[in-house]
Amino acid sequence: MPQGASGVTASTASRLVIDAGVVYTNIDTNSLEDGSSSTPVADAKASATLLGATRGGNTFTAGRTMREMEADGKLGPTKGFKRRQEVAATLQTNLLEVTSENLQKAFAGSANESAGSFDKLTGGEVTDTDYLSNIALFGTYTSGTGDTDVVVVVLENVLAVEAPDFSLSDEDEVVMPVTFGAHFDPATPGTEPWAIYIKSA
């Protein structure tokens, strides 16, 4: 019996993105784009904040909803009749590491203040200062761990859009699913607030 067709090539093994990746907030996207640095990824992370260890991976969704414009007599989907209806990009991350800093990011609008030997978090109204400039997921290619052997997913103007559950159980660790949502910039309402940086072929 003949072998079935395959899309595998000599380059396939080096083009796979592996493992859960790592999440940072407020990276310097200019370092990824200007092309002047030999270490753009390290430069992008230099002033960023590591969100923390995760368990269960991280999931990016562009959240693009397309609408088919209708017309009398049209039998079905027709080229040229699709429009963007909504874009609601999200990054879901499952936080294993719990700190006052990442808890404050997970609960939009929360305040963090010193209370004796504790940091005290309380809820509050969401203001413009609660938005993160961006959140970025860095994934690794099988071709290596070099500075360009990554794929980077970036969401802009980010806020946690679903408050996590804080669930404790016996003989286990707390894992908090947090969904971060990207938001359009009113100054550029036609620009979708997400990007994927992938190494050049």
PyMOL CGO cylinders between C-alpha atoms (Angstrom):
from pymol import cmd
from pymol.cgo import CYLINDER

trace = [
    CYLINDER, 0.00, 0.00, 0.00, 1.48, 3.43, -0.91, 0.3, 1, 1, 1, 1, 1, 1,
    CYLINDER, 1.48, 3.43, -0.91, 2.37, 6.00, 1.74, 0.3, 1, 1, 1, 1, 1, 1,
    CYLINDER, 2.37, 6.00, 1.74, -0.06, 8.93, 2.02, 0.3, 1, 1, 1, 1, 1, 1,
    CYLINDER, -0.06, 8.93, 2.02, 0.95, 12.41, 0.93, 0.3, 1, 1, 1, 1, 1, 1,
    CYLINDER, 0.95, 12.41, 0.93, 2.63, 14.67, 3.48, 0.3, 1, 1, 1, 1, 1, 1,
    CYLINDER, 2.63, 14.67, 3.48, 3.49, 18.32, 3.73, 0.3, 1, 1, 1, 1, 1, 1,
    CYLINDER, 3.49, 18.32, 3.73, 6.69, 17.52, 5.65, 0.3, 1, 1, 1, 1, 1, 1,
    CYLINDER, 6.69, 17.52, 5.65, 9.85, 19.00, 4.14, 0.3, 1, 1, 1, 1, 1, 1,
    CYLINDER, 9.85, 19.00, 4.14, 13.50, 19.14, 5.18, 0.3, 1, 1, 1, 1, 1, 1,
    CYLINDER, 13.50, 19.14, 5.18, 12.71, 22.41, 7.01, 0.3, 1, 1, 1, 1, 1, 1,
    CYLINDER, 12.71, 22.41, 7.01, 9.61, 21.26, 8.89, 0.3, 1, 1, 1, 1, 1, 1,
    CYLINDER, 9.61, 21.26, 8.89, 11.36, 20.03, 12.04, 0.3, 1, 1, 1, 1, 1, 1,
    CYLINDER, 11.36, 20.03, 12.04, 12.90, 23.46, 12.61, 0.3, 1, 1, 1, 1, 1, 1,
    CYLINDER, 12.90, 23.46, 12.61, 9.60, 25.31, 12.12, 0.3, 1, 1, 1, 1, 1, 1,
    CYLINDER, 9.60, 25.31, 12.12, 7.60, 23.88, 15.01, 0.3, 1, 1, 1, 1, 1, 1,
    CYLINDER, 7.60, 23.88, 15.01, 6.67, 26.05, 17.98, 0.3, 1, 1, 1, 1, 1, 1,
    CYLINDER, 6.67, 26.05, 17.98, 7.02, 24.06, 21.19, 0.3, 1, 1, 1, 1, 1, 1,
    CYLINDER, 7.02, 24.06, 21.19, 6.06, 24.18, 24.85, 0.3, 1, 1, 1, 1, 1, 1,
    CYLINDER, 6.06, 24.18, 24.85, 3.88, 26.66, 26.75, 0.3, 1, 1, 1, 1, 1, 1,
    CYLINDER, 3.88, 26.66, 26.75, 5.86, 29.83, 26.14, 0.3, 1, 1, 1, 1, 1, 1,
    CYLINDER, 5.86, 29.83, 26.14, 6.43, 32.66, 28.59, 0.3, 1, 1, 1, 1, 1, 1,
    CYLINDER, 6.43, 32.66, 28.59, 4.38, 35.81, 29.18, 0.3, 1, 1, 1, 1, 1, 1,
    CYLINDER, 4.38, 35.81, 29.18, 5.73, 39.33, 29.74, 0.3, 1, 1, 1, 1, 1, 1,
    CYLINDER, 5.73, 39.33, 29.74, 3.94, 42.64, 30.17, 0.3, 1, 1, 1, 1, 1, 1,
    CYLINDER, 3.94, 42.64, 30.17, 4.98, 45.99, 28.73, 0.3, 1, 1, 1, 1, 1, 1,
    CYLINDER, 4.98, 45.99, 28.73, 7.66, 44.82, 26.34, 0.3, 1, 1, 1, 1, 1, 1,
    CYLINDER, 7.66, 44.82, 26.34, 9.47, 47.26, 24.04, 0.3, 1, 1, 1, 1, 1, 1,
    CYLINDER, 9.47, 47.26, 24.04, 7.99, 46.43, 20.63, 0.3, 1, 1, 1, 1, 1, 1,
    CYLINDER, 7.99, 46.43, 20.63, 10.28, 48.98, 18.95, 0.3, 1, 1, 1, 1, 1, 1,
    CYLINDER, 10.28, 48.98, 18.95, 13.21, 46.65, 19.69, 0.3, 1, 1, 1, 1, 1, 1,
    CYLINDER, 13.21, 46.65, 19.69, 11.49, 43.93, 17.65, 0.3, 1, 1, 1, 1, 1, 1,
    CYLINDER, 11.49, 43.93, 17.65, 10.73, 46.25, 14.73, 0.3, 1, 1, 1, 1, 1, 1,
    CYLINDER, 10.73, 46.25, 14.73, 13.68, 48.59, 14.12, 0.3, 1, 1, 1, 1, 1, 1,
    CYLINDER, 13.68, 48.59, 14.12, 16.15, 45.91, 12.96, 0.3, 1, 1, 1, 1, 1, 1,
    CYLINDER, 16.15, 45.91, 12.96, 19.20, 47.66, 14.42, 0.3, 1, 1, 1, 1, 1, 1,
    CYLINDER, 19.20, 47.66, 14.42, 19.86, 45.23, 17.28, 0.3, 1, 1, 1, 1, 1, 1,
    CYLINDER, 19.86, 45.23, 17.28, 21.48, 41.80, 17.10, 0.3, 1, 1, 1, 1, 1, 1,
    CYLINDER, 21.48, 41.80, 17.10, 19.47, 40.83, 20.20, 0.3, 1, 1, 1, 1, 1, 1,
    CYLINDER, 19.47, 40.83, 20.20, 15.97, 42.23, 19.55, 0.3, 1, 1, 1, 1, 1, 1,
    CYLINDER, 15.97, 42.23, 19.55, 14.13, 39.78, 21.81, 0.3, 1, 1, 1, 1, 1, 1,
    CYLINDER, 14.13, 39.78, 21.81, 16.42, 40.37, 24.77, 0.3, 1, 1, 1, 1, 1, 1,
    CYLINDER, 16.42, 40.37, 24.77, 16.12, 44.11, 24.22, 0.3, 1, 1, 1, 1, 1, 1,
    CYLINDER, 16.12, 44.11, 24.22, 12.32, 43.87, 24.07, 0.3, 1, 1, 1, 1, 1, 1,
    CYLINDER, 12.32, 43.87, 24.07, 12.28, 42.03, 27.40, 0.3, 1, 1, 1, 1, 1, 1,
    CYLINDER, 12.28, 42.03, 27.40, 14.90, 44.21, 29.11, 0.3, 1, 1, 1, 1, 1, 1,
    CYLINDER, 14.90, 44.21, 29.11, 12.45, 46.64, 30.73, 0.3, 1, 1, 1, 1, 1, 1,
    CYLINDER, 12.45, 46.64, 30.73, 9.42, 44.30, 30.63, 0.3, 1, 1, 1, 1, 1, 1,
    CYLINDER, 9.42, 44.30, 30.63, 7.88, 42.42, 33.56, 0.3, 1, 1, 1, 1, 1, 1,
    CYLINDER, 7.88, 42.42, 33.56, 7.68, 38.63, 33.67, 0.3, 1, 1, 1, 1, 1, 1,
    CYLINDER, 7.68, 38.63, 33.67, 4.11, 37.64, 34.53, 0.3, 1, 1, 1, 1, 1, 1,
    CYLINDER, 4.11, 37.64, 34.53, 5.23, 34.46, 36.30, 0.3, 1, 1, 1, 1, 1, 1,
    CYLINDER, 5.23, 34.46, 36.30, 5.18, 30.69, 36.02, 0.3, 1, 1, 1, 1, 1, 1,
    CYLINDER, 5.18, 30.69, 36.02, 2.14, 29.09, 34.39, 0.3, 1, 1, 1, 1, 1, 1,
    CYLINDER, 2.14, 29.09, 34.39, 0.60, 25.62, 34.27, 0.3, 1, 1, 1, 1, 1, 1,
    CYLINDER, 0.60, 25.62, 34.27, -1.67, 24.48, 31.48, 0.3, 1, 1, 1, 1, 1, 1,
    CYLINDER, -1.67, 24.48, 31.48, -0.25, 26.67, 28.74, 0.3, 1, 1, 1, 1, 1, 1,
    CYLINDER, -0.25, 26.67, 28.74, -1.28, 29.96, 27.21, 0.3, 1, 1, 1, 1, 1, 1,
    CYLINDER, -1.28, 29.96, 27.21, -3.82, 30.55, 24.46, 0.3, 1, 1, 1, 1, 1, 1,
    CYLINDER, -3.82, 30.55, 24.46, -4.01, 33.48, 22.02, 0.3, 1, 1, 1, 1, 1, 1,
    CYLINDER, -4.01, 33.48, 22.02, -7.24, 34.13, 20.15, 0.3, 1, 1, 1, 1, 1, 1,
    CYLINDER, -7.24, 34.13, 20.15, -7.50, 36.93, 17.58, 0.3, 1, 1, 1, 1, 1, 1,
    CYLINDER, -7.50, 36.93, 17.58, -11.25, 37.04, 18.18, 0.3, 1, 1, 1, 1, 1, 1,
    CYLINDER, -11.25, 37.04, 18.18, -12.12, 38.15, 14.65, 0.3, 1, 1, 1, 1, 1, 1,
    CYLINDER, -12.12, 38.15, 14.65, -15.79, 37.89, 13.75, 0.3, 1, 1, 1, 1, 1, 1,
    CYLINDER, -15.79, 37.89, 13.75, -16.60, 38.22, 10.06, 0.3, 1, 1, 1, 1, 1, 1,
    CYLINDER, -16.60, 38.22, 10.06, -20.04, 39.11, 8.67, 0.3, 1, 1, 1, 1, 1, 1,
    CYLINDER, -20.04, 39.11, 8.67, -21.37, 38.13, 5.26, 0.3, 1, 1, 1, 1, 1, 1,
    CYLINDER, -21.37, 38.13, 5.26, -23.28, 41.02, 3.67, 0.3, 1, 1, 1, 1, 1, 1,
    CYLINDER, -23.28, 41.02, 3.67, -26.55, 39.78, 2.28, 0.3, 1, 1, 1, 1, 1, 1,
    CYLINDER, -26.55, 39.78, 2.28, -28.10, 40.54, -1.08, 0.3, 1, 1, 1, 1, 1, 1,
    CYLINDER, -28.10, 40.54, -1.08, -31.21, 39.25, -2.82, 0.3, 1, 1, 1, 1, 1, 1,
    CYLINDER, -31.21, 39.25, -2.82, -30.52, 36.32, -5.09, 0.3, 1, 1, 1, 1, 1, 1,
    CYLINDER, -30.52, 36.32, -5.09, -27.10, 35.50, -3.58, 0.3, 1, 1, 1, 1, 1, 1,
    CYLINDER, -27.10, 35.50, -3.58, -26.79, 31.73, -3.25, 0.3, 1, 1, 1, 1, 1, 1,
    CYLINDER, -26.79, 31.73, -3.25, -24.08, 31.68, -0.60, 0.3, 1, 1, 1, 1, 1, 1,
    CYLINDER, -24.08, 31.68, -0.60, -20.84, 33.22, 0.59, 0.3, 1, 1, 1, 1, 1, 1,
    CYLINDER, -20.84, 33.22, 0.59, -19.52, 35.45, -2.18, 0.3, 1, 1, 1, 1, 1, 1,
    CYLINDER, -19.52, 35.45, -2.18, -16.08, 36.96, -2.70, 0.3, 1, 1, 1, 1, 1, 1,
    CYLINDER, -16.08, 36.96, -2.70, -16.01, 40.62, -1.68, 0.3, 1, 1, 1, 1, 1, 1,
    CYLINDER, -16.01, 40.62, -1.68, -19.03, 40.37, 0.63, 0.3, 1, 1, 1, 1, 1, 1,
    CYLINDER, -19.03, 40.37, 0.63, -17.17, 39.80, 3.91, 0.3, 1, 1, 1, 1, 1, 1,
    CYLINDER, -17.17, 39.80, 3.91, -16.67, 42.58, 6.49, 0.3, 1, 1, 1, 1, 1, 1,
    CYLINDER, -16.67, 42.58, 6.49, -15.03, 42.64, 9.89, 0.3, 1, 1, 1, 1, 1, 1,
    CYLINDER, -15.03, 42.64, 9.89, -17.77, 42.85, 12.47, 0.3, 1, 1, 1, 1, 1, 1,
    CYLINDER, -17.77, 42.85, 12.47, -15.77, 42.65, 15.67, 0.3, 1, 1, 1, 1, 1, 1,
    CYLINDER, -15.77, 42.65, 15.67, -12.22, 42.07, 16.85, 0.3, 1, 1, 1, 1, 1, 1,
    CYLINDER, -12.22, 42.07, 16.85, -11.79, 41.00, 20.48, 0.3, 1, 1, 1, 1, 1, 1,
    CYLINDER, -11.79, 41.00, 20.48, -8.29, 39.55, 20.80, 0.3, 1, 1, 1, 1, 1, 1,
    CYLINDER, -8.29, 39.55, 20.80, -7.46, 37.72, 24.04, 0.3, 1, 1, 1, 1, 1, 1,
    CYLINDER, -7.46, 37.72, 24.04, -4.62, 35.89, 25.72, 0.3, 1, 1, 1, 1, 1, 1,
    CYLINDER, -4.62, 35.89, 25.72, -5.60, 33.33, 28.31, 0.3, 1, 1, 1, 1, 1, 1,
    CYLINDER, -5.60, 33.33, 28.31, -2.86, 32.40, 30.71, 0.3, 1, 1, 1, 1, 1, 1,
    CYLINDER, -2.86, 32.40, 30.71, -2.97, 29.99, 33.64, 0.3, 1, 1, 1, 1, 1, 1,
    CYLINDER, -2.97, 29.99, 33.64, -1.01, 31.55, 36.48, 0.3, 1, 1, 1, 1, 1, 1,
    CYLINDER, -1.01, 31.55, 36.48, 0.73, 29.13, 38.81, 0.3, 1, 1, 1, 1, 1, 1,
    CYLINDER, 0.73, 29.13, 38.81, 2.97, 31.74, 40.43, 0.3, 1, 1, 1, 1, 1, 1,
    CYLINDER, 2.97, 31.74, 40.43, 0.97, 34.10, 42.64, 0.3, 1, 1, 1, 1, 1, 1,
    CYLINDER, 0.97, 34.10, 42.64, 2.35, 37.51, 43.62, 0.3, 1, 1, 1, 1, 1, 1,
    CYLINDER, 2.35, 37.51, 43.62, 0.74, 40.80, 44.58, 0.3, 1, 1, 1, 1, 1, 1,
    CYLINDER, 0.74, 40.80, 44.58, 2.00, 42.24, 41.27, 0.3, 1, 1, 1, 1, 1, 1,
    CYLINDER, 2.00, 42.24, 41.27, 0.38, 39.67, 38.99, 0.3, 1, 1, 1, 1, 1, 1,
    CYLINDER, 0.38, 39.67, 38.99, -2.77, 39.56, 41.13, 0.3, 1, 1, 1, 1, 1, 1,
    CYLINDER, -2.77, 39.56, 41.13, -3.16, 43.29, 40.60, 0.3, 1, 1, 1, 1, 1, 1,
    CYLINDER, -3.16, 43.29, 40.60, -2.94, 42.73, 36.83, 0.3, 1, 1, 1, 1, 1, 1,
    CYLINDER, -2.94, 42.73, 36.83, -5.46, 39.87, 37.07, 0.3, 1, 1, 1, 1, 1, 1,
    CYLINDER, -5.46, 39.87, 37.07, -8.09, 41.97, 38.87, 0.3, 1, 1, 1, 1, 1, 1,
    CYLINDER, -8.09, 41.97, 38.87, -8.67, 45.03, 36.67, 0.3, 1, 1, 1, 1, 1, 1,
    CYLINDER, -8.67, 45.03, 36.67, -9.05, 48.21, 38.67, 0.3, 1, 1, 1, 1, 1, 1,
    CYLINDER, -9.05, 48.21, 38.67, -7.62, 46.75, 41.87, 0.3, 1, 1, 1, 1, 1, 1,
    CYLINDER, -7.62, 46.75, 41.87, -5.41, 48.80, 44.19, 0.3, 1, 1, 1, 1, 1, 1,
    CYLINDER, -5.41, 48.80, 44.19, -2.33, 47.51, 45.99, 0.3, 1, 1, 1, 1, 1, 1,
    CYLINDER, -2.33, 47.51, 45.99, -1.24, 49.09, 49.27, 0.3, 1, 1, 1, 1, 1, 1,
    CYLINDER, -1.24, 49.09, 49.27, 1.06, 48.17, 52.10, 0.3, 1, 1, 1, 1, 1, 1,
    CYLINDER, 1.06, 48.17, 52.10, -0.71, 46.78, 55.19, 0.3, 1, 1, 1, 1, 1, 1,
    CYLINDER, -0.71, 46.78, 55.19, 1.75, 45.84, 57.91, 0.3, 1, 1, 1, 1, 1, 1,
    CYLINDER, 1.75, 45.84, 57.91, 3.73, 42.86, 56.66, 0.3, 1, 1, 1, 1, 1, 1,
    CYLINDER, 3.73, 42.86, 56.66, 1.29, 42.34, 53.76, 0.3, 1, 1, 1, 1, 1, 1,
    CYLINDER, 1.29, 42.34, 53.76, 0.37, 43.83, 50.42, 0.3, 1, 1, 1, 1, 1, 1,
    CYLINDER, 0.37, 43.83, 50.42, -3.37, 44.53, 50.48, 0.3, 1, 1, 1, 1, 1, 1,
    CYLINDER, -3.37, 44.53, 50.48, -5.35, 44.29, 47.23, 0.3, 1, 1, 1, 1, 1, 1,
    CYLINDER, -5.35, 44.29, 47.23, -8.83, 45.78, 46.96, 0.3, 1, 1, 1, 1, 1, 1,
    CYLINDER, -8.83, 45.78, 46.96, -11.19, 46.20, 44.03, 0.3, 1, 1, 1, 1, 1, 1,
    CYLINDER, -11.19, 46.20, 44.03, -12.08, 49.50, 42.40, 0.3, 1, 1, 1, 1, 1, 1,
    CYLINDER, -12.08, 49.50, 42.40, -13.16, 51.29, 39.27, 0.3, 1, 1, 1, 1, 1, 1,
    CYLINDER, -13.16, 51.29, 39.27, -11.21, 50.68, 36.08, 0.3, 1, 1, 1, 1, 1, 1,
    CYLINDER, -11.21, 50.68, 36.08, -9.31, 53.75, 34.88, 0.3, 1, 1, 1, 1, 1, 1,
    CYLINDER, -9.31, 53.75, 34.88, -7.04, 54.39, 31.90, 0.3, 1, 1, 1, 1, 1, 1,
    CYLINDER, -7.04, 54.39, 31.90, -3.99, 53.84, 34.12, 0.3, 1, 1, 1, 1, 1, 1,
    CYLINDER, -3.99, 53.84, 34.12, -5.07, 50.23, 34.74, 0.3, 1, 1, 1, 1, 1, 1,
    CYLINDER, -5.07, 50.23, 34.74, -4.45, 49.27, 31.10, 0.3, 1, 1, 1, 1, 1, 1,
    CYLINDER, -4.45, 49.27, 31.10, -1.13, 47.59, 30.35, 0.3, 1, 1, 1, 1, 1, 1,
    CYLINDER, -1.13, 47.59, 30.35, 0.68, 48.94, 27.30, 0.3, 1, 1, 1, 1, 1, 1,
    CYLINDER, 0.68, 48.94, 27.30, 0.89, 45.38, 26.04, 0.3, 1, 1, 1, 1, 1, 1,
    CYLINDER, 0.89, 45.38, 26.04, 1.15, 41.74, 26.99, 0.3, 1, 1, 1, 1, 1, 1,
    CYLINDER, 1.15, 41.74, 26.99, 3.35, 39.36, 25.00, 0.3, 1, 1, 1, 1, 1, 1,
    CYLINDER, 3.35, 39.36, 25.00, 3.59, 35.60, 24.68, 0.3, 1, 1, 1, 1, 1, 1,
    CYLINDER, 3.59, 35.60, 24.68, 7.02, 34.34, 23.61, 0.3, 1, 1, 1, 1, 1, 1,
    CYLINDER, 7.02, 34.34, 23.61, 7.08, 30.88, 22.02, 0.3, 1, 1, 1, 1, 1, 1,
    CYLINDER, 7.08, 30.88, 22.02, 10.18, 28.89, 21.07, 0.3, 1, 1, 1, 1, 1, 1,
    CYLINDER, 10.18, 28.89, 21.07, 10.96, 27.25, 17.73, 0.3, 1, 1, 1, 1, 1, 1,
    CYLINDER, 10.96, 27.25, 17.73, 12.49, 23.78, 17.55, 0.3, 1, 1, 1, 1, 1, 1,
    CYLINDER, 12.49, 23.78, 17.55, 15.36, 25.29, 15.56, 0.3, 1, 1, 1, 1, 1, 1,
    CYLINDER, 15.36, 25.29, 15.56, 16.92, 26.57, 18.77, 0.3, 1, 1, 1, 1, 1, 1,
    CYLINDER, 16.92, 26.57, 18.77, 16.65, 29.10, 21.56, 0.3, 1, 1, 1, 1, 1, 1,
    CYLINDER, 16.65, 29.10, 21.56, 18.49, 31.94, 19.89, 0.3, 1, 1, 1, 1, 1, 1,
    CYLINDER, 18.49, 31.94, 19.89, 17.29, 35.52, 20.01, 0.3, 1, 1, 1, 1, 1, 1,
    CYLINDER, 17.29, 35.52, 20.01, 15.41, 35.21, 16.72, 0.3, 1, 1, 1, 1, 1, 1,
    CYLINDER, 15.41, 35.21, 16.72, 14.18, 31.61, 17.13, 0.3, 1, 1, 1, 1, 1, 1,
    CYLINDER, 14.18, 31.61, 17.13, 10.92, 32.73, 18.68, 0.3, 1, 1, 1, 1, 1, 1,
    CYLINDER, 10.92, 32.73, 18.68, 7.39, 33.70, 17.76, 0.3, 1, 1, 1, 1, 1, 1,
    CYLINDER, 7.39, 33.70, 17.76, 5.99, 36.64, 19.72, 0.3, 1, 1, 1, 1, 1, 1,
    CYLINDER, 5.99, 36.64, 19.72, 2.28, 37.38, 20.07, 0.3, 1, 1, 1, 1, 1, 1,
    CYLINDER, 2.28, 37.38, 20.07, 1.56, 40.90, 21.32, 0.3, 1, 1, 1, 1, 1, 1,
    CYLINDER, 1.56, 40.90, 21.32, -1.74, 42.35, 22.50, 0.3, 1, 1, 1, 1, 1, 1,
    CYLINDER, -1.74, 42.35, 22.50, -2.00, 46.12, 22.91, 0.3, 1, 1, 1, 1, 1, 1,
    CYLINDER, -2.00, 46.12, 22.91, -3.88, 48.23, 25.50, 0.3, 1, 1, 1, 1, 1, 1,
    CYLINDER, -3.88, 48.23, 25.50, -4.55, 45.24, 27.71, 0.3, 1, 1, 1, 1, 1, 1,
    CYLINDER, -4.55, 45.24, 27.71, -6.86, 44.67, 30.64, 0.3, 1, 1, 1, 1, 1, 1,
    CYLINDER, -6.86, 44.67, 30.64, -7.88, 41.48, 32.43, 0.3, 1, 1, 1, 1, 1, 1,
    CYLINDER, -7.88, 41.48, 32.43, -11.43, 41.01, 31.12, 0.3, 1, 1, 1, 1, 1, 1,
    CYLINDER, -11.43, 41.01, 31.12, -12.36, 38.07, 33.33, 0.3, 1, 1, 1, 1, 1, 1,
    CYLINDER, -12.36, 38.07, 33.33, -11.45, 38.02, 37.03, 0.3, 1, 1, 1, 1, 1, 1,
    CYLINDER, -11.45, 38.02, 37.03, -9.89, 34.67, 37.95, 0.3, 1, 1, 1, 1, 1, 1,
    CYLINDER, -9.89, 34.67, 37.95, -11.12, 32.14, 40.48, 0.3, 1, 1, 1, 1, 1, 1,
    CYLINDER, -11.12, 32.14, 40.48, -8.85, 31.61, 43.45, 0.3, 1, 1, 1, 1, 1, 1,
    CYLINDER, -8.85, 31.61, 43.45, -9.52, 27.93, 44.13, 0.3, 1, 1, 1, 1, 1, 1,
    CYLINDER, -9.52, 27.93, 44.13, -7.53, 25.92, 46.68, 0.3, 1, 1, 1, 1, 1, 1,
    CYLINDER, -7.53, 25.92, 46.68, -7.71, 22.14, 46.94, 0.3, 1, 1, 1, 1, 1, 1,
    CYLINDER, -7.71, 22.14, 46.94, -5.91, 19.45, 48.90, 0.3, 1, 1, 1, 1, 1, 1,
    CYLINDER, -5.91, 19.45, 48.90, -2.63, 18.12, 47.49, 0.3, 1, 1, 1, 1, 1, 1,
    CYLINDER, -2.63, 18.12, 47.49, -2.64, 20.62, 44.63, 0.3, 1, 1, 1, 1, 1, 1,
    CYLINDER, -2.64, 20.62, 44.63, -1.53, 24.15, 43.81, 0.3, 1, 1, 1, 1, 1, 1,
    CYLINDER, -1.53, 24.15, 43.81, -3.59, 27.20, 42.92, 0.3, 1, 1, 1, 1, 1, 1,
    CYLINDER, -3.59, 27.20, 42.92, -3.77, 27.79, 39.15, 0.3, 1, 1, 1, 1, 1, 1,
    CYLINDER, -3.77, 27.79, 39.15, -5.61, 30.97, 38.15, 0.3, 1, 1, 1, 1, 1, 1,
    CYLINDER, -5.61, 30.97, 38.15, -6.93, 31.20, 34.58, 0.3, 1, 1, 1, 1, 1, 1,
    CYLINDER, -6.93, 31.20, 34.58, -6.72, 34.87, 33.60, 0.3, 1, 1, 1, 1, 1, 1,
    CYLINDER, -6.72, 34.87, 33.60, -8.04, 36.21, 30.30, 0.3, 1, 1, 1, 1, 1, 1,
    CYLINDER, -8.04, 36.21, 30.30, -6.38, 39.41, 29.11, 0.3, 1, 1, 1, 1, 1, 1,
    CYLINDER, -6.38, 39.41, 29.11, -8.17, 41.36, 26.39, 0.3, 1, 1, 1, 1, 1, 1,
    CYLINDER, -8.17, 41.36, 26.39, -6.71, 43.78, 23.84, 0.3, 1, 1, 1, 1, 1, 1,
    CYLINDER, -6.71, 43.78, 23.84, -8.42, 47.12, 23.24, 0.3, 1, 1, 1, 1, 1, 1,
    CYLINDER, -8.42, 47.12, 23.24, -8.47, 49.44, 20.24, 0.3, 1, 1, 1, 1, 1, 1,
    CYLINDER, -8.47, 49.44, 20.24, -6.70, 52.78, 20.50, 0.3, 1, 1, 1, 1, 1, 1,
    CYLINDER, -6.70, 52.78, 20.50, -9.29, 55.52, 19.83, 0.3, 1, 1, 1, 1, 1, 1,
    CYLINDER, -9.29, 55.52, 19.83, -6.59, 57.41, 17.90, 0.3, 1, 1, 1, 1, 1, 1,
    CYLINDER, -6.59, 57.41, 17.90, -6.26, 54.54, 15.40, 0.3, 1, 1, 1, 1, 1, 1,
    CYLINDER, -6.26, 54.54, 15.40, -9.67, 52.82, 15.38, 0.3, 1, 1, 1, 1, 1, 1,
    CYLINDER, -9.67, 52.82, 15.38, -8.98, 50.83, 12.21, 0.3, 1, 1, 1, 1, 1, 1,
    CYLINDER, -8.98, 50.83, 12.21, -5.83, 49.15, 13.54, 0.3, 1, 1, 1, 1, 1, 1,
    CYLINDER, -5.83, 49.15, 13.54, -6.43, 45.82, 15.23, 0.3, 1, 1, 1, 1, 1, 1,
    CYLINDER, -6.43, 45.82, 15.23, -4.72, 45.79, 18.65, 0.3, 1, 1, 1, 1, 1, 1,
    CYLINDER, -4.72, 45.79, 18.65, -2.67, 42.63, 18.21, 0.3, 1, 1, 1, 1, 1, 1,
    CYLINDER, -2.67, 42.63, 18.21, 0.37, 41.47, 16.25, 0.3, 1, 1, 1, 1, 1, 1,
    CYLINDER, 0.37, 41.47, 16.25, 2.39, 38.32, 15.66, 0.3, 1, 1, 1, 1, 1, 1,
    CYLINDER, 2.39, 38.32, 15.66, 6.14, 38.64, 15.20, 0.3, 1, 1, 1, 1, 1, 1,
    CYLINDER, 6.14, 38.64, 15.20, 7.53, 35.56, 13.46, 0.3, 1, 1, 1, 1, 1, 1,
    CYLINDER, 7.53, 35.56, 13.46, 11.11, 35.03, 12.30, 0.3, 1, 1, 1, 1, 1, 1,
    CYLINDER, 11.11, 35.03, 12.30, 11.76, 35.77, 8.64, 0.3, 1, 1, 1, 1, 1, 1,
    CYLINDER, 11.76, 35.77, 8.64, 12.05, 32.73, 6.39, 0.3, 1, 1, 1, 1, 1, 1,
]
cmd.load_cgo(trace, "trace")
